[in-house]
Amino acid sequence: MADSKTTPVGHTEDSHRKQSVEHEEVHVLKKLAGINGEEAAMQIAESNGWQLDAEIAQMEEQLKELPPLSKFAISFKNPIYFTYLLTAFASMGGFLSGIDQSLISGANLYMPKSLHLDSGESSLVDSSMPLGAVAGALLLSPMNEIFGRRKAILISCVFYTIGAALEAGATSYGMMLAGRLILGVGVGLEGGTVPVYVAESVARKYRGNLVSLYQFNIALGEVFGYVVAAIFVHVEGNWRYMLGSSLVFSTIMMIGMIFMPESPRYLMHKGRPVEAYEVWKRIRDINEPEARKEFFVMKYAAETEAQDETSRKGAHAWLDFFTVPRARRALIYANMMIFLGQFTGINAIMYYMSTLMSQIGFSDENSVFMSLVGGGALMLGTIPAILYMERFGRRFWANAMLPCFFVGLVLSGVSYLVPQSNLPAVEGLYLTGLILYTLFFGSYSCLTWVIPSEVYPTYLRSYGMTTSDALLFLCSFLVTYNFTRMQTAMTKTGLTLGFYGGIAVLGWFYQLLFMPETKNKTLEEIDLIFSKPTGQLVRENLASVGQTMSDIGHLRLRKVFAPDPQGEVVETHVEPTSEPKADDV
């Protein structure tokens, strides 16, 4: 048992009495202040009143009644080590996703000839993994709601293993297609579950950094996939070894996840607060005031959602995305970021990296090795996000990274206009653009996982991640399946600079106007941000842009480019409103 405060058994009735008074006080606060339950609970937590200590004491008493931990359960004296271990094993899903994306790039040079595939069949095989991932994303809600985050990740590992085995042993087009589709189901299910699992478990000061680790592992997996392809390129049956190598990593991840706990917020959402508290003590130091306050607010927020008439159950929960402004804003915002991440071309470029290298003059063999350039730059680009996103904030990070990778698209697009007779110039300009693009996109792409994992309310999080995950892989399927057709119809320069670059420019203006800052916020505090009317968020964002331009104009560069890592974003208080206006989407 931890060293936190406990209450003698004889005082249990007093604890229950105190809890009754506590909830009564919260409801009084709501009526007097005109605020929602989460904000009222935050006020009580920040006041460090007896209610918080009584809540923890009651949890300690009820925890004694739980059966002993499973033999698979592990714990550390310092909970931060558990947090790192949990994040490491869960984020291995990103490594699996990345390695399976890049392995097909190397296999594409040999597998179509071995299986006698025509160009249409080869394109469908390449894009069938993101298509299968759409199906996996549609399974995300029921799997997460019925089995929980942890078991959903374990199930995804089973799909990974079956899919990779079918790929490695494929003797026909149908068998290869089935393997890619099943593998995709695992990618889709795991891709939407892991970021939520991590976001719901770690402290707010680490959340952006540790969820970004998932994108780092995707990039690391992509680089490792190119390395594996290079290792087996001269081996007979090379593409089988390339595609089958992911079996090793799916097995390691499956074994590791057996020892991990369930997400505490999922347990709270399912009405199991004592089990949630038991997990919370293992992954967070309950003696720290911040951890105690966050648990108190999390518990009350879950109870409020359960009692709220607008929080529907089952299939009706989806309706809240259309009828509840807070949920609707989160849905639009998260999926716009997903759209921008995919339709600026990253997956198409990564899937066809070897083909693109051959288009600018490299041999088939050298194209496999040169693919490491783009994959390596993408991986290196994620490192600054892991280290500094939580310091600079999501909004600054998105608006700074997007123009930088746009420059890379411009250079790559212009390289196609240089005559092929000047091959060194073509290759130099293209590779420079590719490195800039993948380097800065690596940092930007972390937002693709961080933002959807944190903006949805707890009771809608699995449903929201289903939409975001499905959209991500549907967009990935569309850009990869139609890549060669779009390149032919638009020309190489038109696709790279006009289409991908044009969407990047429009996306930058969207971010400036509509992207709120969620730096240093708990998931419950983010609820309050998205409870603001859209017009209020836009006014705050425009004020932020004006302040940043003023700081740059007055050379207050340290304030812009070296912000206080613990600094809070100043926000306007959420004023009580009677009814939301029609345009407050």
DODORO-876264 format. One record per residue (C-alpha): residue in three letters; x negated, y, z. Coordinates in pm, 1 decimal. Example, Ala and Ser with C-alpha at 12.3 -4.5 7.8 and 13.67 -1.06 7.14 Angstrom:
2
code;east;north;up
ALA;-1230.0;-450.0;780.0;
SER;-1367.0;-106.0;714.0;
% end
This chain:
585
code;east;north;up
MET;0.0;0.0;0.0;
ALA;-124.8;347.8;-83.9;
ASP;-226.2;604.7;174.1;
SER;74.9;827.9;108.7;
LYS;314.5;924.0;386.2;
THR;570.1;669.8;502.0;
THR;878.6;686.0;718.6;
PRO;954.4;431.3;995.5;
VAL;1237.1;191.0;921.4;
GLY;1444.9;342.1;1196.8;
HIS;1448.8;671.5;1016.6;
THR;1596.1;531.3;693.7;
GLU;1940.1;673.1;769.7;
ASP;1785.1;1013.8;825.7;
SER;1614.7;987.6;487.0;
HIS;1944.1;908.0;314.7;
ARG;2109.5;1197.0;496.0;
LYS;1830.7;1427.7;383.4;
GLN;1865.3;1309.7;25.1;
SER;2236.9;1385.1;34.5;
VAL;2161.8;1735.8;158.6;
GLU;1893.9;1771.7;-106.8;
HIS;2128.6;1695.7;-395.9;
GLU;2389.3;1925.4;-247.1;
GLU;2128.2;2201.8;-231.1;
VAL;2031.5;2143.1;-593.6;
HIS;2390.6;2176.3;-706.9;
VAL;2426.5;2497.5;-504.7;
LEU;2113.2;2631.8;-674.0;
LYS;2258.1;2549.1;-1013.0;
LYS;2578.8;2736.4;-940.1;
LEU;2404.1;3039.4;-792.6;
ALA;2128.7;3072.0;-1050.3;
GLY;2317.5;2959.2;-1359.5;
ILE;2037.1;2719.8;-1451.3;
ASN;2023.4;2352.5;-1536.8;
GLY;1941.9;2068.6;-1299.0;
GLU;1582.1;2028.0;-1406.8;
GLU;1501.1;2392.4;-1340.7;
ALA;1672.7;2369.9;-1000.6;
ALA;1467.6;2059.2;-913.0;
MET;1152.7;2241.0;-1021.4;
GLN;1234.1;2528.2;-786.2;
ILE;1272.5;2284.7;-495.6;
ALA;947.2;2106.0;-589.6;
GLU;753.4;2430.9;-619.0;
SER;878.5;2543.0;-277.2;
ASN;715.5;2231.1;-122.5;
GLY;1024.6;2181.3;94.1;
TRP;1107.8;1883.1;310.3;
GLN;1320.5;1743.6;27.2;
LEU;1012.4;1643.5;-169.1;
ASP;850.3;1464.0;125.9;
ALA;1180.0;1294.4;211.0;
GLU;1208.8;1163.8;-146.5;
ILE;859.1;1014.5;-138.1;
ALA;917.1;867.6;208.8;
GLN;1236.3;699.0;93.0;
MET;1055.3;554.8;-210.0;
GLU;786.5;413.5;19.8;
GLU;1048.3;239.1;234.8;
GLN;1229.5;92.6;-65.0;
LEU;899.4;-14.5;-219.8;
LYS;844.9;-254.9;72.3;
GLU;1154.1;-447.3;-36.2;
LEU;1017.8;-519.1;-386.5;
PRO;858.1;-861.2;-451.4;
PRO;476.3;-875.7;-477.1;
LEU;314.5;-759.8;-799.9;
SER;270.8;-1010.0;-1081.6;
LYS;-61.5;-1192.4;-1105.3;
PHE;-114.0;-1006.2;-1432.9;
ALA;-82.4;-666.6;-1261.0;
ILE;-405.4;-478.2;-1204.0;
SER;-481.3;-157.5;-1014.3;
PHE;-775.6;69.0;-933.2;
LYS;-868.3;262.9;-623.7;
ASN;-890.8;573.5;-842.4;
PRO;-572.4;587.1;-1056.1;
ILE;-739.5;792.0;-1330.0;
TYR;-929.6;479.2;-1438.0;
PHE;-598.1;300.6;-1483.8;
THR;-478.6;591.1;-1697.7;
TYR;-784.4;561.0;-1921.8;
LEU;-748.9;182.1;-1949.7;
LEU;-377.9;206.6;-2030.6;
THR;-445.6;467.4;-2297.9;
ALA;-734.4;269.3;-2446.2;
PHE;-539.7;-53.8;-2493.5;
ALA;-220.2;116.9;-2610.4;
SER;-412.4;334.8;-2856.4;
MET;-567.8;24.8;-3012.9;
GLY;-243.6;19.1;-3209.5;
GLY;-375.8;322.3;-3392.6;
PHE;-693.7;130.9;-3474.3;
LEU;-486.1;-153.8;-3620.0;
SER;-277.4;87.5;-3823.5;
GLY;-587.4;261.4;-3957.7;
ILE;-783.4;-50.7;-4044.6;
ASP;-487.8;-200.2;-4232.6;
GLN;-446.6;123.3;-4431.1;
SER;-808.6;136.8;-4544.7;
LEU;-870.1;-234.2;-4600.4;
ILE;-623.0;-231.2;-4888.8;
SER;-830.7;43.5;-5052.7;
GLY;-1131.0;-187.6;-5085.0;
ALA;-920.9;-495.9;-5159.3;
ASN;-750.5;-309.5;-5445.8;
LEU;-1065.9;-339.1;-5654.4;
TYR;-1052.5;-721.4;-5651.3;
MET;-717.2;-853.7;-5523.3;
PRO;-495.6;-750.1;-5821.8;
LYS;-723.1;-937.5;-6063.3;
SER;-731.8;-1246.4;-5838.2;
LEU;-351.6;-1261.0;-5805.2;
HIS;-289.5;-1143.6;-6164.3;
LEU;-87.7;-837.8;-6063.9;
ASP;18.4;-573.7;-6314.3;
SER;4.1;-202.9;-6229.6;
GLY;365.3;-192.8;-6103.4;
GLU;317.1;-492.4;-5874.5;
SER;-12.4;-353.7;-5746.3;
SER;151.6;-18.2;-5662.2;
LEU;431.5;-192.1;-5473.1;
VAL;184.0;-404.0;-5276.8;
ASP;-10.7;-90.2;-5181.2;
SER;299.8;97.0;-5067.4;
SER;486.8;-197.9;-4913.2;
MET;319.4;-154.2;-4574.0;
PRO;470.1;193.7;-4516.6;
LEU;798.1;59.6;-4657.6;
GLY;791.0;-221.8;-4401.9;
ALA;700.4;38.2;-4138.9;
VAL;1032.1;213.8;-4208.9;
ALA;1206.3;-112.3;-4110.6;
GLY;983.7;-132.6;-3802.2;
ALA;1078.6;224.4;-3711.1;
LEU;1449.0;135.4;-3734.8;
LEU;1383.6;-144.8;-3485.1;
LEU;1217.2;101.9;-3248.9;
SER;1532.8;219.7;-3068.5;
PRO;1682.0;-121.1;-2989.5;
MET;1343.4;-271.1;-2903.5;
ASN;1251.6;17.7;-2673.7;
GLU;1591.9;36.8;-2507.6;
ILE;1631.1;-339.9;-2457.2;
PHE;1273.8;-454.6;-2392.0;
GLY;1094.7;-134.2;-2288.6;
ARG;782.6;37.3;-2425.1;
ARG;530.0;-226.9;-2317.6;
LYS;714.1;-529.9;-2456.5;
ALA;792.6;-344.3;-2779.3;
ILE;416.3;-296.5;-2827.4;
LEU;357.4;-668.0;-2761.0;
ILE;623.0;-759.5;-3019.9;
SER;453.2;-530.3;-3272.1;
CYS;128.0;-724.3;-3217.6;
VAL;309.7;-1043.8;-3320.9;
PHE;417.4;-879.6;-3647.7;
TYR;60.3;-758.7;-3704.9;
THR;-77.5;-1108.8;-3660.9;
ILE;175.2;-1281.9;-3888.3;
GLY;138.3;-1016.9;-4159.1;
ALA;-241.5;-1026.6;-4162.6;
ALA;-240.8;-1407.7;-4180.6;
LEU;-6.4;-1402.4;-4481.2;
GLU;-223.0;-1140.9;-4656.1;
ALA;-544.4;-1336.3;-4606.5;
GLY;-389.4;-1660.7;-4731.6;
ALA;-180.6;-1512.2;-5015.2;
THR;-168.6;-1719.1;-5331.9;
SER;97.1;-1520.1;-5516.5;
TYR;246.7;-1175.8;-5554.6;
GLY;547.2;-1268.1;-5338.5;
MET;334.0;-1397.9;-5052.1;
MET;114.4;-1086.7;-5055.6;
LEU;419.6;-860.7;-5065.8;
ALA;577.7;-1045.5;-4771.3;
GLY;257.2;-1016.8;-4569.8;
ARG;231.5;-642.4;-4633.1;
LEU;598.2;-586.4;-4542.1;
ILE;572.7;-784.5;-4215.7;
LEU;250.4;-605.7;-4128.3;
GLY;433.8;-279.0;-4192.9;
VAL;708.1;-373.0;-3947.0;
GLY;440.5;-401.4;-3679.0;
VAL;290.4;-66.5;-3780.0;
GLY;628.2;109.2;-3763.6;
LEU;731.7;-39.5;-3430.1;
GLU;396.1;24.3;-3265.6;
GLY;342.6;366.1;-3424.5;
GLY;652.1;514.3;-3262.9;
THR;614.5;339.1;-2928.3;
VAL;248.7;391.7;-2832.2;
PRO;250.1;776.4;-2832.0;
VAL;566.7;777.2;-2618.2;
TYR;423.0;514.1;-2383.0;
VAL;110.9;725.2;-2329.2;
ALA;297.3;1059.0;-2307.6;
GLU;538.0;922.9;-2046.1;
SER;257.2;784.2;-1830.8;
VAL;-27.5;1035.8;-1818.6;
ALA;-59.4;1370.6;-1638.0;
ARG;38.9;1680.5;-1834.3;
LYS;-316.6;1819.6;-1830.9;
TYR;-436.7;1510.4;-2019.1;
ARG;-129.8;1438.4;-2233.0;
GLY;-227.2;1622.2;-2552.3;
ASN;-583.5;1491.9;-2536.9;
LEU;-493.7;1128.9;-2467.3;
VAL;-207.1;1107.4;-2718.0;
SER;-452.7;1254.1;-2971.8;
LEU;-672.8;952.4;-2900.3;
TYR;-414.8;750.1;-3096.1;
GLN;-491.6;951.5;-3410.7;
PHE;-864.7;916.9;-3342.1;
ASN;-820.5;539.6;-3335.1;
ILE;-627.6;552.2;-3663.5;
ALA;-919.7;738.6;-3819.8;
LEU;-1170.7;506.1;-3651.2;
GLY;-977.2;208.4;-3788.3;
GLU;-982.6;358.6;-4136.6;
VAL;-1359.1;404.5;-4120.8;
PHE;-1403.9;54.3;-3983.7;
GLY;-1184.8;-77.8;-4264.3;
TYR;-1417.3;77.1;-4520.7;
VAL;-1714.9;-73.1;-4333.7;
VAL;-1552.3;-418.7;-4336.5;
ALA;-1480.2;-380.8;-4708.3;
ALA;-1844.8;-291.9;-4769.8;
ILE;-1962.4;-590.1;-4562.8;
PHE;-1756.3;-841.3;-4759.8;
VAL;-1783.4;-678.7;-5102.9;
HIS;-2040.9;-934.6;-5226.2;
VAL;-1878.0;-1237.8;-5060.9;
GLU;-1673.4;-1478.5;-5272.3;
GLY;-1304.8;-1423.5;-5196.8;
ASN;-1402.2;-1088.1;-5050.2;
TRP;-1054.5;-934.5;-5037.4;
ARG;-922.9;-1221.6;-4821.6;
TYR;-1185.2;-1158.9;-4555.5;
MET;-1116.6;-784.2;-4575.3;
LEU;-742.2;-817.5;-4518.2;
GLY;-767.2;-1099.7;-4264.1;
SER;-1016.7;-923.0;-4036.9;
SER;-742.7;-727.6;-3855.1;
LEU;-630.3;-1051.6;-3689.0;
VAL;-917.2;-1017.0;-3442.9;
PHE;-806.3;-673.9;-3322.7;
SER;-434.2;-751.5;-3298.1;
THR;-523.2;-1045.7;-3070.6;
ILE;-739.2;-824.7;-2843.7;
MET;-465.1;-564.7;-2817.1;
MET;-199.6;-825.0;-2737.9;
ILE;-407.1;-971.4;-2453.2;
GLY;-482.1;-626.9;-2309.5;
MET;-118.7;-511.3;-2313.3;
ILE;-13.6;-814.6;-2104.5;
PHE;-187.7;-653.0;-1807.2;
MET;-42.7;-304.3;-1856.5;
PRO;265.2;-171.9;-1665.3;
GLU;590.4;-39.6;-1806.6;
SER;633.2;335.2;-1859.0;
PRO;755.7;495.3;-1533.3;
ARG;990.0;730.5;-1717.2;
TYR;1147.5;438.0;-1903.0;
LEU;1208.1;262.6;-1569.8;
MET;1359.8;581.4;-1429.0;
HIS;1574.8;618.3;-1740.1;
LYS;1704.1;264.5;-1683.1;
GLY;1800.5;339.1;-1320.4;
ARG;1503.5;160.2;-1159.2;
PRO;1342.7;441.1;-957.3;
VAL;1162.6;218.6;-705.4;
GLU;987.5;23.2;-981.6;
ALA;905.7;355.6;-1147.8;
TYR;751.9;475.0;-821.8;
GLU;544.8;156.3;-791.3;
VAL;399.6;215.8;-1140.5;
TRP;355.7;586.7;-1065.7;
LYS;138.0;505.2;-763.5;
ARG;-82.9;279.9;-974.1;
ILE;-142.0;531.1;-1253.5;
ARG;-121.8;860.8;-1060.2;
ASP;-258.5;974.3;-724.2;
ILE;62.4;1018.4;-522.6;
ASN;-131.0;1216.8;-260.6;
GLU;-186.5;1495.4;-513.2;
PRO;82.0;1766.9;-486.7;
GLU;122.0;1785.6;-865.3;
ALA;193.1;1411.8;-896.4;
ARG;446.0;1424.6;-611.6;
LYS;625.0;1723.6;-761.1;
GLU;633.8;1570.2;-1108.6;
PHE;782.1;1247.2;-973.7;
PHE;1049.1;1441.3;-782.6;
VAL;1148.1;1644.1;-1091.5;
MET;1135.6;1334.6;-1314.7;
LYS;1369.7;1144.6;-1080.8;
TYR;1619.6;1427.2;-1054.0;
ALA;1608.6;1492.8;-1431.8;
ALA;1688.7;1125.1;-1496.7;
GLU;1980.1;1138.5;-1251.6;
THR;2109.7;1458.6;-1409.9;
GLU;2096.9;1306.2;-1757.5;
ALA;2282.6;997.8;-1636.3;
GLN;2559.2;1214.2;-1492.1;
ASP;2575.6;1465.1;-1775.9;
GLU;2885.3;1417.0;-1985.4;
THR;2698.8;1521.4;-2300.6;
SER;2444.7;1241.6;-2251.6;
ARG;2629.3;964.6;-2429.1;
LYS;2533.3;599.7;-2414.9;
GLY;2463.1;343.7;-2682.6;
ALA;2536.3;432.8;-3043.5;
HIS;2703.7;759.1;-2938.9;
ALA;2372.4;896.3;-2809.9;
TRP;2278.6;975.5;-3170.5;
LEU;2560.3;1230.8;-3183.7;
ASP;2373.6;1451.4;-2938.0;
PHE;2123.3;1532.1;-3213.4;
PHE;2406.8;1710.5;-3392.1;
THR;2617.3;1843.0;-3104.7;
VAL;2360.4;1941.1;-2837.2;
PRO;2146.5;2241.3;-2944.6;
ARG;1848.2;2138.0;-2730.5;
ALA;1834.7;1792.3;-2892.1;
ARG;1896.0;1933.1;-3239.8;
ARG;1606.2;2177.5;-3211.9;
ALA;1370.8;1898.3;-3104.6;
LEU;1483.7;1674.5;-3392.2;
ILE;1428.7;1942.8;-3656.8;
TYR;1096.0;2057.3;-3512.8;
ALA;944.0;1711.0;-3466.2;
ASN;1046.1;1593.0;-3812.1;
MET;927.7;1909.1;-3984.7;
MET;582.8;1843.2;-3837.6;
ILE;602.2;1482.7;-3959.4;
PHE;698.8;1603.5;-4309.5;
LEU;410.8;1851.5;-4322.7;
GLY;166.5;1585.1;-4208.9;
GLN;264.5;1347.0;-4489.7;
PHE;353.3;1567.2;-4786.7;
THR;21.0;1745.8;-4775.8;
GLY;-118.4;1420.2;-4915.6;
ILE;-327.6;1248.1;-4650.0;
ASN;-199.2;891.3;-4679.6;
ALA;-198.4;895.5;-5058.8;
ILE;-561.0;1010.3;-5055.0;
MET;-664.6;752.9;-4792.8;
TYR;-485.8;463.6;-4969.9;
TYR;-636.2;551.7;-5307.5;
MET;-975.0;672.2;-5182.0;
SER;-1174.4;414.2;-5378.7;
THR;-967.3;481.1;-5691.6;
LEU;-1019.9;857.4;-5657.0;
MET;-1394.1;804.5;-5621.5;
SER;-1399.1;600.1;-5941.9;
GLN;-1204.9;879.1;-6119.9;
ILE;-1487.9;1126.5;-6061.3;
GLY;-1756.4;893.9;-6194.1;
PHE;-1857.9;639.7;-5925.2;
SER;-1878.7;268.3;-6005.7;
ASP;-1635.6;25.1;-5840.4;
GLU;-1898.5;-89.5;-5592.7;
ASN;-2017.0;262.8;-5509.8;
SER;-1656.1;377.1;-5474.3;
VAL;-1613.7;139.5;-5181.3;
PHE;-1919.9;283.9;-5008.3;
MET;-1830.0;646.9;-5090.5;
SER;-1487.9;598.7;-4931.5;
LEU;-1671.0;614.0;-4599.4;
VAL;-1725.1;986.8;-4662.1;
GLY;-1357.1;1075.7;-4642.7;
GLY;-1282.4;822.8;-4369.9;
GLY;-1575.2;939.0;-4159.8;
ALA;-1478.6;1305.7;-4191.4;
LEU;-1120.4;1225.5;-4087.9;
MET;-1245.7;1043.5;-3777.8;
LEU;-1487.0;1321.8;-3679.9;
GLY;-1208.8;1575.5;-3721.6;
THR;-997.8;1412.3;-3451.4;
ILE;-1269.2;1455.8;-3185.7;
PRO;-1219.2;1834.5;-3138.2;
ALA;-843.4;1772.0;-3096.9;
ILE;-908.2;1517.0;-2822.4;
LEU;-1143.4;1755.4;-2642.1;
TYR;-982.1;2095.2;-2695.2;
MET;-615.2;2072.6;-2797.5;
GLU;-497.6;2097.0;-2437.3;
ARG;-714.2;2405.3;-2389.9;
PHE;-606.4;2596.7;-2701.4;
GLY;-249.8;2467.3;-2722.5;
ARG;-45.4;2296.8;-2995.0;
ARG;63.1;2618.0;-3165.8;
PHE;-285.6;2766.5;-3199.3;
TRP;-423.0;2431.9;-3312.4;
ALA;-166.0;2382.9;-3590.1;
ASN;-192.3;2737.8;-3724.1;
ALA;-572.6;2730.9;-3721.8;
MET;-624.8;2386.1;-3877.7;
LEU;-372.4;2408.0;-4163.5;
PRO;-539.6;2695.7;-4355.6;
CYS;-875.4;2520.8;-4317.7;
PHE;-764.7;2194.1;-4476.3;
PHE;-582.1;2397.6;-4745.1;
VAL;-926.2;2528.3;-4854.0;
GLY;-1033.7;2166.2;-4899.7;
LEU;-731.6;2100.2;-5123.3;
VAL;-822.3;2405.1;-5333.0;
LEU;-1179.7;2285.1;-5387.8;
SER;-1072.3;1929.5;-5470.4;
GLY;-809.0;2054.9;-5713.4;
VAL;-1051.2;2289.8;-5887.6;
SER;-1310.9;2010.8;-5924.7;
TYR;-1088.6;1839.7;-6181.7;
LEU;-1118.0;2148.3;-6404.6;
VAL;-1497.9;2117.7;-6424.9;
PRO;-1606.8;1933.2;-6743.9;
GLN;-1699.7;1568.1;-6683.2;
SER;-2022.1;1632.3;-6874.3;
ASN;-2140.4;1820.0;-6564.2;
LEU;-2094.5;1516.9;-6338.1;
PRO;-2307.4;1639.4;-6042.9;
ALA;-2094.8;1956.7;-6021.6;
VAL;-1770.6;1755.5;-6035.4;
GLU;-1882.3;1514.0;-5765.6;
GLY;-2032.6;1786.3;-5544.9;
LEU;-1725.3;2011.1;-5560.5;
TYR;-1481.6;1722.5;-5510.7;
LEU;-1673.5;1572.3;-5217.9;
THR;-1707.0;1913.7;-5051.4;
GLY;-1331.9;1966.5;-5081.7;
LEU;-1259.0;1612.7;-4962.3;
ILE;-1479.7;1650.3;-4655.4;
LEU;-1323.4;1985.2;-4559.5;
TYR;-973.5;1851.0;-4617.9;
THR;-1013.3;1529.3;-4419.0;
LEU;-1223.1;1694.1;-4146.5;
PHE;-965.0;1961.4;-4061.2;
PHE;-669.2;1736.9;-4133.6;
GLY;-810.4;1493.3;-3878.1;
SER;-762.4;1762.7;-3613.4;
TYR;-422.5;1867.7;-3747.4;
SER;-288.7;1512.7;-3777.5;
CYS;-308.9;1456.4;-3401.3;
LEU;-3.4;1684.2;-3375.2;
THR;191.3;1429.8;-3581.0;
TRP;185.2;1200.2;-3277.8;
VAL;163.2;1447.3;-2989.1;
ILE;466.0;1660.9;-3078.6;
PRO;732.3;1392.1;-3139.7;
SER;618.8;1203.0;-2829.0;
GLU;686.0;1499.1;-2597.3;
VAL;970.5;1712.4;-2735.5;
TYR;1268.1;1475.8;-2709.8;
PRO;1467.5;1448.0;-2383.4;
THR;1407.4;1122.0;-2196.4;
TYR;1747.5;967.3;-2270.3;
LEU;1702.4;1036.1;-2644.2;
ARG;1328.6;974.2;-2670.6;
SER;1345.5;626.6;-2825.0;
TYR;1619.2;740.9;-3064.7;
GLY;1425.1;1052.9;-3159.6;
MET;1105.9;857.7;-3215.0;
THR;1300.3;622.1;-3440.8;
THR;1388.1;912.7;-3669.8;
SER;1035.2;1058.0;-3659.3;
ASP;865.8;721.4;-3707.0;
ALA;1099.1;622.3;-3991.3;
LEU;1050.6;958.6;-4162.2;
LEU;672.4;935.3;-4127.0;
PHE;650.3;599.3;-4299.3;
LEU;922.3;678.1;-4553.4;
CYS;724.9;986.5;-4655.8;
SER;407.1;776.2;-4658.5;
PHE;578.4;523.2;-4887.6;
LEU;701.6;796.6;-5122.0;
VAL;363.1;968.2;-5159.0;
THR;169.7;641.7;-5201.8;
TYR;414.9;459.6;-5430.5;
ASN;454.4;762.6;-5657.4;
PHE;94.0;881.3;-5639.0;
THR;-16.5;760.8;-5983.3;
ARG;310.9;874.9;-6142.9;
MET;284.5;1220.2;-5980.8;
GLN;-80.1;1248.5;-6081.9;
THR;14.6;1171.6;-6442.9;
ALA;316.0;1405.4;-6448.7;
MET;160.9;1699.6;-6261.2;
THR;-205.8;1645.1;-6358.4;
LYS;-470.5;1587.0;-6094.1;
THR;-509.2;1959.9;-6024.0;
GLY;-133.9;2020.8;-6016.0;
LEU;-75.5;1743.8;-5761.9;
THR;-366.7;1836.0;-5534.6;
LEU;-347.8;2214.8;-5544.3;
GLY;6.4;2289.6;-5658.6;
PHE;212.0;2025.0;-5476.9;
TYR;10.8;1935.7;-5164.4;
GLY;-134.9;2286.4;-5135.3;
GLY;200.5;2458.4;-5192.8;
ILE;367.7;2259.5;-4915.3;
ALA;78.0;2345.5;-4683.4;
VAL;130.9;2719.4;-4743.0;
LEU;506.9;2699.2;-4677.0;
GLY;439.6;2487.3;-4368.7;
TRP;204.2;2746.8;-4225.4;
PHE;476.7;3012.8;-4230.4;
TYR;722.5;2768.0;-4073.2;
GLN;479.4;2703.5;-3787.6;
LEU;421.5;3074.6;-3725.8;
LEU;796.3;3136.2;-3689.8;
PHE;941.4;2823.9;-3530.0;
MET;667.8;2633.6;-3346.3;
PRO;688.1;2673.9;-2965.9;
GLU;394.5;2617.6;-2731.3;
THR;411.9;2314.4;-2499.4;
LYS;60.6;2337.9;-2354.8;
ASN;30.0;2250.0;-1984.0;
LYS;396.3;2153.0;-1954.3;
THR;551.5;1843.1;-1802.9;
LEU;805.9;1664.6;-2020.3;
GLU;1079.8;1806.1;-1799.8;
GLU;947.4;2161.7;-1844.2;
ILE;949.9;2109.5;-2221.0;
ASP;1323.3;2042.4;-2187.0;
LEU;1362.9;2402.0;-2069.7;
ILE;1165.9;2539.3;-2365.8;
PHE;1395.3;2367.0;-2615.6;
SER;1700.4;2481.6;-2421.7;
LYS;1630.4;2835.5;-2543.2;
PRO;1826.1;2959.0;-2848.1;
THR;1630.7;2943.4;-3174.2;
GLY;1645.9;3319.9;-3211.5;
GLN;1478.0;3363.4;-2874.7;
LEU;1200.4;3118.1;-2971.7;
VAL;1140.0;3304.5;-3298.9;
ARG;1118.8;3639.6;-3118.2;
GLU;867.7;3495.1;-2872.5;
ASN;662.4;3349.2;-3159.2;
LEU;659.8;3678.7;-3348.8;
ALA;550.2;3854.0;-3029.3;
SER;272.8;3594.8;-2993.2;
VAL;157.8;3653.6;-3352.9;
GLY;156.3;4030.4;-3292.0;
GLN;-42.6;3990.2;-2971.4;
THR;-297.5;3763.7;-3142.7;
MET;-341.7;4008.5;-3432.5;
SER;-384.1;4291.6;-3181.2;
ASP;-647.3;4094.1;-2990.2;
ILE;-838.4;4022.5;-3310.3;
GLY;-806.0;4386.4;-3422.8;
HIS;-945.5;4508.8;-3091.3;
LEU;-1219.3;4243.5;-3100.0;
ARG;-1085.7;4062.3;-2794.1;
LEU;-1210.9;3744.1;-2958.1;
ARG;-1282.6;3560.1;-2635.1;
LYS;-915.1;3580.7;-2540.6;
VAL;-816.7;3427.5;-2877.2;
PHE;-1089.6;3169.5;-2930.7;
ALA;-1190.7;3084.4;-2572.0;
PRO;-867.2;3077.6;-2369.7;
ASP;-844.2;2975.8;-2005.5;
PRO;-808.1;2593.0;-2006.8;
GLN;-566.4;2613.3;-1712.4;
GLY;-379.2;2912.3;-1847.6;
GLU;-4.6;2891.3;-1877.0;
VAL;180.3;3028.5;-2176.2;
VAL;391.5;3323.7;-2069.9;
GLU;753.6;3253.4;-2146.7;
THR;1076.4;3442.9;-2130.9;
HIS;1315.7;3308.3;-1868.4;
VAL;1604.4;3106.8;-2008.6;
GLU;1899.0;3335.8;-1956.0;
PRO;2231.9;3172.4;-1870.4;
THR;2462.7;3172.0;-2168.4;
SER;2825.6;3083.0;-2195.9;
GLU;2852.3;2915.2;-2534.0;
PRO;2575.7;2869.3;-2793.5;
LYS;2621.0;3067.9;-3111.2;
ALA;2673.2;2886.4;-3438.6;
ASP;2333.2;2991.3;-3571.0;
ASP;2144.3;2872.3;-3262.5;
VAL;2036.0;2545.9;-3421.0;
% end
